[in-house]
Amino acid sequence: MTASIIDGKAIAAELRGKVTEAVHRLLRDRGFVPGIAVVLVGQNPASEVYVRNKSKAVTEAGMRPFDRHLPESVNEAELLDLIAQLNADPAVHGILVQLPLPKQIDSQKIIAAIDPDKDIDGFHPMNAGRLASGLPGLVPCTPLGCIILAKKVHASLTGLEAVVIGRSNIVGKPVAQLLLAENATVTVAHSKTRDLPAVCRRADLLVAAIGRAEMVRGDWIKPGATVIDVGINRVAGQGGKTRIVGDVAAEVAQAAGALTPVPGGVGPMTIACLLANTLRAACMQRGLPAPNIGS
Ligand code: NDP
């Protein structure tokens, strides 16, 4: 068996297209466009690339960017001041603070200072609590992307055995909560899990969010299972160049029924879901119904 490849790039492009149409409708019918503030602190090269890609996507979707770039030396009070200004600005509907932050700044304190209604990353404890309680709120983008991709393979996730490897607050835990909300039977595995291959072999749907290059092997996979590979790992390639690989080894394609590639799987969904979240946040703040864009 060779797995069918779940084309995250195409699915993300479709979602971005729907967001863009909805943004144009908002401008035409309601006279405003969603505004999004991406806050970058310092000069982390990976963060700079992410932020550039996000800003490009924001503009392409017809949204208004309010990007802020602060020096590495900024202190916590100054960053909290900026968050307070953005919270108070009615033209800003979504706020994203690019992580990691310099060590003099407590990330948890900054995240908690963002207005939960503008928290398009879905990392605020209020939104994490809403997700855990089954209440509507803003949901983290990468986990949301994973669910959209899984639902391209399975019209319904009800009753599926789902295994999530990883329990971080930004990926593993919210993916598990979303799968539970979809009525899957969910197991969350982590570094202390005993006999991880055997746990994985139970899965109809396996989500790998570990951060270890190609750790999941072919014989961990139940034949025909759907595998969502969240990992982004830089490894040495030929000629001293680095290449990006996932948490899942290439041989998994021989056992799985469907598989997300790396790159081109979950990665592109993250930005598409960020735009969808900003659109939702803007509608919520204006008292409008949530847009029907299938996310
Ligand atoms: P974290 O490092 O925060 O979490 C990793 C999780 O994997 C932890 O829960 C850890 O367990 C678990 N783990 C580590 N080693 C093992 C092991 N040997 N066996 C079983 N479990 C293990 O990472 P993130 O959740 O932030 O990210 C995970 C991956 O997803 C990374 O590669 C990251 O780059 C990628 N990512 C991709 C995104 C995208 O847009 N596609 C967005 C965000 C992340 P424990 O809790 O016990 O330590």
py3Dmol code that shows the C-alpha trace and the ligand (Angstrom):
import py3Dmol

protein = """\
ATOM      1  CA  MET A   1       0.000   0.000   0.000  1.00  0.00           C
ATOM      2  CA  THR A   2       1.192   3.536  -0.688  1.00  0.00           C
ATOM      3  CA  ALA A   3      -0.488   6.320   1.245  1.00  0.00           C
ATOM      4  CA  SER A   4      -2.371   9.034  -0.540  1.00  0.00           C
ATOM      5  CA  ILE A   5      -0.743  12.383   0.123  1.00  0.00           C
ATOM      6  CA  ILE A   6      -2.887  15.000   1.868  1.00  0.00           C
ATOM      7  CA  ASP A   7      -2.080  18.187  -0.022  1.00  0.00           C
ATOM      8  CA  GLY A   8      -1.912  20.783   2.759  1.00  0.00           C
ATOM      9  CA  LYS A   9      -0.714  23.440   0.359  1.00  0.00           C
ATOM     10  CA  ALA A  10      -3.799  23.134  -1.851  1.00  0.00           C
ATOM     11  CA  ILE A  11      -6.203  22.817   1.110  1.00  0.00           C
ATOM     12  CA  ALA A  12      -4.624  25.890   2.736  1.00  0.00           C
ATOM     13  CA  ALA A  13      -4.892  27.845  -0.533  1.00  0.00           C
ATOM     14  CA  GLU A  14      -8.596  26.953  -0.724  1.00  0.00           C
ATOM     15  CA  LEU A  15      -9.180  28.139   2.872  1.00  0.00           C
ATOM     16  CA  ARG A  16      -7.238  31.351   2.245  1.00  0.00           C
ATOM     17  CA  GLY A  17      -9.357  31.949  -0.855  1.00  0.00           C
ATOM     18  CA  LYS A  18     -12.540  31.637   1.238  1.00  0.00           C
ATOM     19  CA  VAL A  19     -11.168  33.987   3.901  1.00  0.00           C
ATOM     20  CA  THR A  20     -10.244  36.546   1.220  1.00  0.00           C
ATOM     21  CA  GLU A  21     -13.766  36.413  -0.262  1.00  0.00           C
ATOM     22  CA  ALA A  22     -15.288  36.863   3.203  1.00  0.00           C
ATOM     23  CA  VAL A  23     -12.984  39.845   3.875  1.00  0.00           C
ATOM     24  CA  HIS A  24     -14.105  41.460   0.602  1.00  0.00           C
ATOM     25  CA  ARG A  25     -17.745  40.901   1.604  1.00  0.00           C
ATOM     26  CA  LEU A  26     -17.122  42.547   4.998  1.00  0.00           C
ATOM     27  CA  LEU A  27     -15.640  45.596   3.292  1.00  0.00           C
ATOM     28  CA  ARG A  28     -18.503  45.785   0.786  1.00  0.00           C
ATOM     29  CA  ASP A  29     -21.368  45.159   3.234  1.00  0.00           C
ATOM     30  CA  ARG A  30     -20.023  46.471   6.559  1.00  0.00           C
ATOM     31  CA  GLY A  31     -17.344  48.961   5.537  1.00  0.00           C
ATOM     32  CA  PHE A  32     -14.424  47.543   7.509  1.00  0.00           C
ATOM     33  CA  VAL A  33     -11.604  45.012   7.097  1.00  0.00           C
ATOM     34  CA  PRO A  34     -10.105  42.825   9.850  1.00  0.00           C
ATOM     35  CA  GLY A  35      -6.853  44.217  11.286  1.00  0.00           C
ATOM     36  CA  ILE A  36      -4.067  42.036  12.624  1.00  0.00           C
ATOM     37  CA  ALA A  37      -1.036  43.024  14.689  1.00  0.00           C
ATOM     38  CA  VAL A  38       1.968  40.720  14.515  1.00  0.00           C
ATOM     39  CA  VAL A  39       4.480  41.635  17.223  1.00  0.00           C
ATOM     40  CA  LEU A  40       8.090  40.557  16.695  1.00  0.00           C
ATOM     41  CA  VAL A  41      10.769  41.125  19.314  1.00  0.00           C
ATOM     42  CA  GLY A  42      14.448  40.904  18.413  1.00  0.00           C
ATOM     43  CA  GLN A  43      16.177  39.294  15.464  1.00  0.00           C
ATOM     44  CA  ASN A  44      15.568  35.548  15.662  1.00  0.00           C
ATOM     45  CA  PRO A  45      16.075  34.517  11.981  1.00  0.00           C
ATOM     46  CA  ALA A  46      13.387  31.768  12.041  1.00  0.00           C
ATOM     47  CA  SER A  47      10.886  34.182  13.641  1.00  0.00           C
ATOM     48  CA  GLU A  48      11.711  36.847  11.043  1.00  0.00           C
ATOM     49  CA  VAL A  49      10.900  34.373   8.237  1.00  0.00           C
ATOM     50  CA  TYR A  50       7.599  33.336   9.900  1.00  0.00           C
ATOM     51  CA  VAL A  51       6.590  36.944  10.479  1.00  0.00           C
ATOM     52  CA  ARG A  52       7.414  37.923   6.886  1.00  0.00           C
ATOM     53  CA  ASN A  53       5.300  35.028   5.577  1.00  0.00           C
ATOM     54  CA  LYS A  54       2.444  35.927   7.913  1.00  0.00           C
ATOM     55  CA  SER A  55       2.516  39.604   6.901  1.00  0.00           C
ATOM     56  CA  LYS A  56       2.442  38.672   3.214  1.00  0.00           C
ATOM     57  CA  ALA A  57      -0.533  36.368   3.793  1.00  0.00           C
ATOM     58  CA  VAL A  58      -2.384  39.067   5.774  1.00  0.00           C
ATOM     59  CA  THR A  59      -2.039  41.573   2.940  1.00  0.00           C
ATOM     60  CA  GLU A  60      -2.975  38.992   0.296  1.00  0.00           C
ATOM     61  CA  ALA A  61      -6.170  38.213   2.232  1.00  0.00           C
ATOM     62  CA  GLY A  62      -7.115  41.906   2.094  1.00  0.00           C
ATOM     63  CA  MET A  63      -6.649  42.398   5.848  1.00  0.00           C
ATOM     64  CA  ARG A  64      -4.943  45.407   7.417  1.00  0.00           C
ATOM     65  CA  PRO A  65      -1.506  44.730   8.952  1.00  0.00           C
ATOM     66  CA  PHE A  66      -0.373  46.550  12.107  1.00  0.00           C
ATOM     67  CA  ASP A  67       3.072  44.951  12.405  1.00  0.00           C
ATOM     68  CA  ARG A  68       5.307  45.996  15.295  1.00  0.00           C
ATOM     69  CA  HIS A  69       8.995  45.174  15.502  1.00  0.00           C
ATOM     70  CA  LEU A  70      10.641  45.822  18.873  1.00  0.00           C
ATOM     71  CA  PRO A  71      14.358  45.602  19.719  1.00  0.00           C
ATOM     72  CA  GLU A  72      15.779  42.550  21.535  1.00  0.00           C
ATOM     73  CA  SER A  73      16.462  44.808  24.557  1.00  0.00           C
ATOM     74  CA  VAL A  74      12.797  45.720  25.131  1.00  0.00           C
ATOM     75  CA  ASN A  75      11.598  45.171  28.703  1.00  0.00           C
ATOM     76  CA  GLU A  76       8.425  43.485  29.897  1.00  0.00           C
ATOM     77  CA  ALA A  77       6.679  46.740  30.880  1.00  0.00           C
ATOM     78  CA  GLU A  78       7.233  48.213  27.401  1.00  0.00           C
ATOM     79  CA  LEU A  79       5.867  45.101  25.712  1.00  0.00           C
ATOM     80  CA  LEU A  80       2.854  45.060  28.089  1.00  0.00           C
ATOM     81  CA  ASP A  81       2.255  48.722  27.178  1.00  0.00           C
ATOM     82  CA  LEU A  82       2.179  47.853  23.494  1.00  0.00           C
ATOM     83  CA  ILE A  83      -0.251  44.973  24.127  1.00  0.00           C
ATOM     84  CA  ALA A  84      -2.514  47.360  26.087  1.00  0.00           C
ATOM     85  CA  GLN A  85      -2.502  49.824  23.156  1.00  0.00           C
ATOM     86  CA  LEU A  86      -3.350  47.068  20.662  1.00  0.00           C
ATOM     87  CA  ASN A  87      -6.090  45.703  22.962  1.00  0.00           C
ATOM     88  CA  ALA A  88      -7.661  49.176  23.039  1.00  0.00           C
ATOM     89  CA  ASP A  89      -7.405  49.827  19.278  1.00  0.00           C
ATOM     90  CA  PRO A  90     -10.761  49.007  17.617  1.00  0.00           C
ATOM     91  CA  ALA A  91      -9.066  48.647  14.202  1.00  0.00           C
ATOM     92  CA  VAL A  92      -6.953  45.749  15.529  1.00  0.00           C
ATOM     93  CA  HIS A  93      -9.024  42.552  15.754  1.00  0.00           C
ATOM     94  CA  GLY A  94      -6.217  40.033  16.171  1.00  0.00           C
ATOM     95  CA  ILE A  95      -2.925  40.156  18.095  1.00  0.00           C
ATOM     96  CA  LEU A  96      -0.121  37.659  17.694  1.00  0.00           C
ATOM     97  CA  VAL A  97       3.124  37.835  19.641  1.00  0.00           C
ATOM     98  CA  GLN A  98       5.776  35.769  17.879  1.00  0.00           C
ATOM     99  CA  LEU A  99       7.435  33.278  20.237  1.00  0.00           C
ATOM    100  CA  PRO A 100      10.061  32.698  21.554  1.00  0.00           C
ATOM    101  CA  LEU A 101      10.548  36.003  23.388  1.00  0.00           C
ATOM    102  CA  PRO A 102      13.903  37.187  24.820  1.00  0.00           C
ATOM    103  CA  LYS A 103      14.690  35.725  28.230  1.00  0.00           C
ATOM    104  CA  GLN A 104      14.023  38.915  30.223  1.00  0.00           C
ATOM    105  CA  ILE A 105      10.346  38.625  29.243  1.00  0.00           C
ATOM    106  CA  ASP A 106       7.877  36.167  30.771  1.00  0.00           C
ATOM    107  CA  SER A 107       5.948  34.784  27.743  1.00  0.00           C
ATOM    108  CA  GLN A 108       3.053  33.564  29.899  1.00  0.00           C
ATOM    109  CA  LYS A 109       2.551  37.054  31.303  1.00  0.00           C
ATOM    110  CA  ILE A 110       2.492  38.554  27.804  1.00  0.00           C
ATOM    111  CA  ILE A 111       0.046  35.954  26.455  1.00  0.00           C
ATOM    112  CA  ALA A 112      -2.230  36.495  29.460  1.00  0.00           C
ATOM    113  CA  ALA A 113      -2.233  40.253  28.779  1.00  0.00           C
ATOM    114  CA  ILE A 114      -3.730  39.852  25.289  1.00  0.00           C
ATOM    115  CA  ASP A 115      -7.492  40.429  25.142  1.00  0.00           C
ATOM    116  CA  PRO A 116      -8.838  36.837  24.802  1.00  0.00           C
ATOM    117  CA  ASP A 117     -11.199  38.041  22.037  1.00  0.00           C
ATOM    118  CA  LYS A 118      -8.127  39.190  20.026  1.00  0.00           C
ATOM    119  CA  ASP A 119      -6.007  36.128  20.864  1.00  0.00           C
ATOM    120  CA  ILE A 120      -5.818  34.675  17.336  1.00  0.00           C
ATOM    121  CA  ASP A 121      -3.114  32.190  18.393  1.00  0.00           C
ATOM    122  CA  GLY A 122      -5.580  30.729  20.911  1.00  0.00           C
ATOM    123  CA  PHE A 123      -2.856  30.495  23.584  1.00  0.00           C
ATOM    124  CA  HIS A 124      -4.563  32.648  26.276  1.00  0.00           C
ATOM    125  CA  PRO A 125      -5.548  30.547  29.331  1.00  0.00           C
ATOM    126  CA  MET A 126      -9.146  31.730  28.820  1.00  0.00           C
ATOM    127  CA  ASN A 127      -9.224  30.259  25.298  1.00  0.00           C
ATOM    128  CA  ALA A 128      -7.437  27.077  26.434  1.00  0.00           C
ATOM    129  CA  GLY A 129     -10.092  26.752  29.168  1.00  0.00           C
ATOM    130  CA  ARG A 130     -12.925  27.386  26.719  1.00  0.00           C
ATOM    131  CA  LEU A 131     -11.570  24.658  24.435  1.00  0.00           C
ATOM    132  CA  ALA A 132     -11.254  22.206  27.343  1.00  0.00           C
ATOM    133  CA  SER A 133     -14.805  23.068  28.475  1.00  0.00           C
ATOM    134  CA  GLY A 134     -16.316  22.695  25.007  1.00  0.00           C
ATOM    135  CA  LEU A 135     -17.187  26.407  24.841  1.00  0.00           C
ATOM    136  CA  PRO A 136     -16.736  28.564  21.730  1.00  0.00           C
ATOM    137  CA  GLY A 137     -13.448  30.477  21.620  1.00  0.00           C
ATOM    138  CA  LEU A 138     -10.342  31.012  19.515  1.00  0.00           C
ATOM    139  CA  VAL A 139      -8.507  27.742  18.858  1.00  0.00           C
ATOM    140  CA  PRO A 140      -4.728  27.388  18.214  1.00  0.00           C
ATOM    141  CA  CYS A 141      -3.960  27.467  14.492  1.00  0.00           C
ATOM    142  CA  THR A 142      -1.753  24.395  13.963  1.00  0.00           C
ATOM    143  CA  PRO A 143      -4.158  22.048  15.827  1.00  0.00           C
ATOM    144  CA  LEU A 144      -7.100  23.498  13.882  1.00  0.00           C
ATOM    145  CA  GLY A 145      -5.166  22.837  10.661  1.00  0.00           C
ATOM    146  CA  CYS A 146      -4.585  19.204  11.718  1.00  0.00           C
ATOM    147  CA  ILE A 147      -8.325  18.656  12.207  1.00  0.00           C
ATOM    148  CA  ILE A 148      -9.204  20.224   8.849  1.00  0.00           C
ATOM    149  CA  LEU A 149      -6.673  17.924   7.128  1.00  0.00           C
ATOM    150  CA  ALA A 150      -7.956  14.814   8.964  1.00  0.00           C
ATOM    151  CA  LYS A 151     -11.502  15.692   7.917  1.00  0.00           C
ATOM    152  CA  LYS A 152     -10.446  15.798   4.271  1.00  0.00           C
ATOM    153  CA  VAL A 153      -9.810  12.046   4.649  1.00  0.00           C
ATOM    154  CA  HIS A 154     -12.584  11.107   7.109  1.00  0.00           C
ATOM    155  CA  ALA A 155     -15.912  12.881   6.660  1.00  0.00           C
ATOM    156  CA  SER A 156     -16.471  12.175  10.370  1.00  0.00           C
ATOM    157  CA  LEU A 157     -13.902  11.475  13.098  1.00  0.00           C
ATOM    158  CA  THR A 158     -16.569   9.988  15.402  1.00  0.00           C
ATOM    159  CA  GLY A 159     -15.440   6.749  17.032  1.00  0.00           C
ATOM    160  CA  LEU A 160     -11.953   6.760  15.482  1.00  0.00           C
ATOM    161  CA  GLU A 161      -9.052   5.653  17.682  1.00  0.00           C
ATOM    162  CA  ALA A 162      -6.828   8.736  17.657  1.00  0.00           C
ATOM    163  CA  VAL A 163      -3.326   8.849  19.112  1.00  0.00           C
ATOM    164  CA  VAL A 164      -1.544  12.192  19.570  1.00  0.00           C
ATOM    165  CA  ILE A 165       2.196  12.059  20.281  1.00  0.00           C
ATOM    166  CA  GLY A 166       3.108  15.262  22.148  1.00  0.00           C
ATOM    167  CA  ARG A 167       1.392  17.181  24.953  1.00  0.00           C
ATOM    168  CA  SER A 168       2.570  20.770  24.464  1.00  0.00           C
ATOM    169  CA  ASN A 169       0.138  23.610  25.081  1.00  0.00           C
ATOM    170  CA  ILE A 170       0.516  24.838  21.504  1.00  0.00           C
ATOM    171  CA  VAL A 171       0.048  21.556  19.611  1.00  0.00           C
ATOM    172  CA  GLY A 172      -0.471  18.236  21.434  1.00  0.00           C
ATOM    173  CA  LYS A 173      -3.021  19.235  24.091  1.00  0.00           C
ATOM    174  CA  PRO A 174      -5.257  21.386  21.857  1.00  0.00           C
ATOM    175  CA  VAL A 175      -5.173  18.729  19.079  1.00  0.00           C
ATOM    176  CA  ALA A 176      -6.335  16.169  21.668  1.00  0.00           C
ATOM    177  CA  GLN A 177      -9.144  18.490  22.845  1.00  0.00           C
ATOM    178  CA  LEU A 178     -10.309  19.120  19.297  1.00  0.00           C
ATOM    179  CA  LEU A 179     -10.292  15.385  18.507  1.00  0.00           C
ATOM    180  CA  LEU A 180     -12.335  14.739  21.645  1.00  0.00           C
ATOM    181  CA  ALA A 181     -14.804  17.399  20.525  1.00  0.00           C
ATOM    182  CA  GLU A 182     -15.048  15.475  17.222  1.00  0.00           C
ATOM    183  CA  ASN A 183     -15.958  12.327  19.210  1.00  0.00           C
ATOM    184  CA  ALA A 184     -12.713  10.453  18.563  1.00  0.00           C
ATOM    185  CA  THR A 185     -11.349   8.155  21.296  1.00  0.00           C
ATOM    186  CA  VAL A 186      -8.156   9.988  22.182  1.00  0.00           C
ATOM    187  CA  THR A 187      -4.854   8.809  23.657  1.00  0.00           C
ATOM    188  CA  VAL A 188      -2.156  11.389  24.357  1.00  0.00           C
ATOM    189  CA  ALA A 189       1.371   9.934  24.310  1.00  0.00           C
ATOM    190  CA  HIS A 190       4.568  11.686  25.444  1.00  0.00           C
ATOM    191  CA  SER A 191       8.173  11.058  26.400  1.00  0.00           C
ATOM    192  CA  LYS A 192       7.184   8.915  29.395  1.00  0.00           C
ATOM    193  CA  THR A 193       4.752   6.702  27.479  1.00  0.00           C
ATOM    194  CA  ARG A 194       5.576   2.996  27.724  1.00  0.00           C
ATOM    195  CA  ASP A 195       5.843   1.060  24.437  1.00  0.00           C
ATOM    196  CA  LEU A 196       5.023   3.983  22.160  1.00  0.00           C
ATOM    197  CA  PRO A 197       5.070   1.824  18.970  1.00  0.00           C
ATOM    198  CA  ALA A 198       2.320  -0.419  20.409  1.00  0.00           C
ATOM    199  CA  VAL A 199       0.223   2.622  21.426  1.00  0.00           C
ATOM    200  CA  CYS A 200       0.613   4.073  17.919  1.00  0.00           C
ATOM    201  CA  ARG A 201      -0.397   0.780  16.276  1.00  0.00           C
ATOM    202  CA  ARG A 202      -3.875   1.194  17.800  1.00  0.00           C
ATOM    203  CA  ALA A 203      -4.441   4.445  15.923  1.00  0.00           C
ATOM    204  CA  ASP A 204      -6.816   4.925  13.009  1.00  0.00           C
ATOM    205  CA  LEU A 205      -5.585   8.520  13.146  1.00  0.00           C
ATOM    206  CA  LEU A 206      -2.063   9.334  14.340  1.00  0.00           C
ATOM    207  CA  VAL A 207      -0.904  12.905  14.977  1.00  0.00           C
ATOM    208  CA  ALA A 208       2.854  13.256  15.508  1.00  0.00           C
ATOM    209  CA  ALA A 209       3.853  16.518  17.237  1.00  0.00           C
ATOM    210  CA  ILE A 210       7.169  15.576  18.809  1.00  0.00           C
ATOM    211  CA  GLY A 211       9.975  17.612  17.271  1.00  0.00           C
ATOM    212  CA  ARG A 212      12.201  14.534  16.621  1.00  0.00           C
ATOM    213  CA  ALA A 213      13.260  13.952  13.029  1.00  0.00           C
ATOM    214  CA  GLU A 214      11.661  10.850  11.454  1.00  0.00           C
ATOM    215  CA  MET A 215      11.041   9.164  14.823  1.00  0.00           C
ATOM    216  CA  VAL A 216       7.787   7.415  13.876  1.00  0.00           C
ATOM    217  CA  ARG A 217       8.637   4.244  11.918  1.00  0.00           C
ATOM    218  CA  GLY A 218       6.638   2.250   9.378  1.00  0.00           C
ATOM    219  CA  ASP A 219       5.971  -0.677  11.742  1.00  0.00           C
ATOM    220  CA  TRP A 220       4.299   1.700  14.270  1.00  0.00           C
ATOM    221  CA  ILE A 221       1.439   2.251  11.842  1.00  0.00           C
ATOM    222  CA  LYS A 222      -1.813   0.312  11.657  1.00  0.00           C
ATOM    223  CA  PRO A 223      -2.202  -0.532   7.941  1.00  0.00           C
ATOM    224  CA  GLY A 224      -4.342   2.094   6.241  1.00  0.00           C
ATOM    225  CA  ALA A 225      -4.213   4.616   9.124  1.00  0.00           C
ATOM    226  CA  THR A 226      -4.246   8.371   8.538  1.00  0.00           C
ATOM    227  CA  VAL A 227      -1.037  10.087   9.684  1.00  0.00           C
ATOM    228  CA  ILE A 228      -0.751  13.825  10.341  1.00  0.00           C
ATOM    229  CA  ASP A 229       2.897  14.870  10.672  1.00  0.00           C
ATOM    230  CA  VAL A 230       3.248  18.192  12.527  1.00  0.00           C
ATOM    231  CA  GLY A 231       7.032  18.038  12.941  1.00  0.00           C
ATOM    232  CA  ILE A 232       9.363  20.621  11.439  1.00  0.00           C
ATOM    233  CA  ASN A 233      12.946  19.462  11.947  1.00  0.00           C
ATOM    234  CA  ARG A 234      16.056  20.837  10.280  1.00  0.00           C
ATOM    235  CA  VAL A 235      18.594  18.120   9.452  1.00  0.00           C
ATOM    236  CA  ALA A 236      21.860  18.121   7.519  1.00  0.00           C
ATOM    237  CA  GLY A 237      21.290  17.323   3.849  1.00  0.00           C
ATOM    238  CA  GLN A 238      23.631  16.822   0.921  1.00  0.00           C
ATOM    239  CA  GLY A 239      26.391  19.352   0.282  1.00  0.00           C
ATOM    240  CA  GLY A 240      26.157  20.865   3.777  1.00  0.00           C
ATOM    241  CA  LYS A 241      22.660  22.219   3.112  1.00  0.00           C
ATOM    242  CA  THR A 242      19.908  21.763   5.688  1.00  0.00           C
ATOM    243  CA  ARG A 243      16.607  20.215   4.763  1.00  0.00           C
ATOM    244  CA  ILE A 244      13.300  20.051   6.581  1.00  0.00           C
ATOM    245  CA  VAL A 245      11.863  16.691   7.636  1.00  0.00           C
ATOM    246  CA  GLY A 246       8.875  15.745   9.755  1.00  0.00           C
ATOM    247  CA  ASP A 247       8.510  13.531  12.829  1.00  0.00           C
ATOM    248  CA  VAL A 248       7.517  10.618  10.588  1.00  0.00           C
ATOM    249  CA  ALA A 249       9.949   8.501   8.535  1.00  0.00           C
ATOM    250  CA  ALA A 250       9.474   8.222   4.761  1.00  0.00           C
ATOM    251  CA  GLU A 251       8.750   4.462   5.054  1.00  0.00           C
ATOM    252  CA  VAL A 252       5.451   5.314   6.830  1.00  0.00           C
ATOM    253  CA  ALA A 253       4.016   6.045   3.366  1.00  0.00           C
ATOM    254  CA  GLN A 254       4.170   2.264   2.698  1.00  0.00           C
ATOM    255  CA  ALA A 255       1.865   1.475   5.656  1.00  0.00           C
ATOM    256  CA  ALA A 256      -0.436   4.475   6.048  1.00  0.00           C
ATOM    257  CA  GLY A 257      -3.612   5.056   4.049  1.00  0.00           C
ATOM    258  CA  ALA A 258      -3.140   8.832   3.965  1.00  0.00           C
ATOM    259  CA  LEU A 259      -0.243  11.013   5.049  1.00  0.00           C
ATOM    260  CA  THR A 260       0.613  14.718   5.257  1.00  0.00           C
ATOM    261  CA  PRO A 261       3.967  15.591   3.632  1.00  0.00           C
ATOM    262  CA  VAL A 262       6.650  17.779   5.230  1.00  0.00           C
ATOM    263  CA  PRO A 263       6.935  20.420   3.920  1.00  0.00           C
ATOM    264  CA  GLY A 264       3.549  21.109   2.335  1.00  0.00           C
ATOM    265  CA  GLY A 265       1.243  19.452   4.885  1.00  0.00           C
ATOM    266  CA  VAL A 266       0.392  20.985   8.249  1.00  0.00           C
ATOM    267  CA  GLY A 267       2.765  23.985   7.822  1.00  0.00           C
ATOM    268  CA  PRO A 268       0.711  25.909   5.222  1.00  0.00           C
ATOM    269  CA  MET A 269      -2.482  25.256   7.229  1.00  0.00           C
ATOM    270  CA  THR A 270      -1.138  27.181  10.213  1.00  0.00           C
ATOM    271  CA  ILE A 271      -1.092  30.538   8.414  1.00  0.00           C
ATOM    272  CA  ALA A 272      -4.422  29.831   6.675  1.00  0.00           C
ATOM    273  CA  CYS A 273      -6.006  29.101  10.085  1.00  0.00           C
ATOM    274  CA  LEU A 274      -4.473  32.267  11.533  1.00  0.00           C
ATOM    275  CA  LEU A 275      -6.287  34.276   8.861  1.00  0.00           C
ATOM    276  CA  ALA A 276      -9.511  32.333   9.506  1.00  0.00           C
ATOM    277  CA  ASN A 277      -9.166  33.032  13.254  1.00  0.00           C
ATOM    278  CA  THR A 278      -8.634  36.758  12.606  1.00  0.00           C
ATOM    279  CA  LEU A 279     -11.747  36.865  10.448  1.00  0.00           C
ATOM    280  CA  ARG A 280     -13.741  35.083  13.193  1.00  0.00           C
ATOM    281  CA  ALA A 281     -12.345  37.404  15.862  1.00  0.00           C
ATOM    282  CA  ALA A 282     -13.252  40.487  13.806  1.00  0.00           C
ATOM    283  CA  CYS A 283     -16.826  39.257  13.233  1.00  0.00           C
ATOM    284  CA  MET A 284     -17.187  38.388  16.927  1.00  0.00           C
ATOM    285  CA  GLN A 285     -15.993  41.851  17.992  1.00  0.00           C
ATOM    286  CA  ARG A 286     -18.436  43.523  15.602  1.00  0.00           C
ATOM    287  CA  GLY A 287     -21.331  41.358  16.806  1.00  0.00           C
ATOM    288  CA  LEU A 288     -21.618  39.617  13.426  1.00  0.00           C
ATOM    289  CA  PRO A 289     -22.250  35.885  12.942  1.00  0.00           C
ATOM    290  CA  ALA A 290     -19.182  33.673  12.451  1.00  0.00           C
ATOM    291  CA  PRO A 291     -18.376  33.496   8.737  1.00  0.00           C
ATOM    292  CA  ASN A 292     -19.136  30.198   7.054  1.00  0.00           C
ATOM    293  CA  ILE A 293     -15.742  29.296   5.600  1.00  0.00           C
ATOM    294  CA  GLY A 294     -15.611  25.642   6.644  1.00  0.00           C
ATOM    295  CA  SER A 295     -12.804  25.970   9.221  1.00  0.00           C
TER     296      SER A 295
END
"""
ligand_1 = """\
48
NDP
P 7.437 20.597 22.301
O 8.910 20.345 22.378
O 6.837 21.673 23.124
O 6.671 19.229 22.683
C 7.116 18.007 22.209
C 6.280 16.912 22.787
O 6.800 15.668 22.284
C 6.361 16.833 24.320
O 5.079 16.620 24.860
C 7.283 15.643 24.590
O 6.946 14.894 25.724
C 7.034 14.787 23.361
N 8.220 13.959 23.096
C 9.495 14.367 22.979
N 10.307 13.307 22.777
C 9.513 12.230 22.772
C 9.765 10.841 22.645
N 10.998 10.361 22.470
N 8.724 9.989 22.692
C 7.468 10.458 22.886
N 7.166 11.772 23.016
C 8.181 12.630 22.969
O 7.112 20.789 20.759
P 5.844 21.475 20.035
O 4.605 20.809 20.471
O 5.969 22.937 20.131
O 6.169 21.086 18.517
C 6.223 19.750 18.072
C 6.718 19.737 16.638
O 5.789 20.415 15.816
C 8.064 20.441 16.417
O 8.774 19.765 15.391
C 7.656 21.820 15.915
O 8.647 22.414 15.104
C 6.440 21.456 15.113
N 5.490 22.572 14.941
C 4.999 22.758 13.689
C 4.100 23.762 13.446
C 3.565 23.915 12.065
O 3.090 24.984 11.721
N 3.579 22.870 11.237
C 3.672 24.690 14.507
C 4.165 24.329 15.817
C 5.065 23.316 16.010
P 7.112 15.484 27.227
O 5.946 16.393 27.413
O 7.020 14.251 28.082
O 8.432 16.166 27.277
"""
view = py3Dmol.view(width=600, height=400)
view.addModel(protein, "pdb")
view.setStyle({"model": 0}, {"cartoon": {"style": "trace"}})
view.addModel(ligand_1, "xyz")
view.setStyle({"model": 1}, {"stick": {}})
view.zoomTo()
view.show()
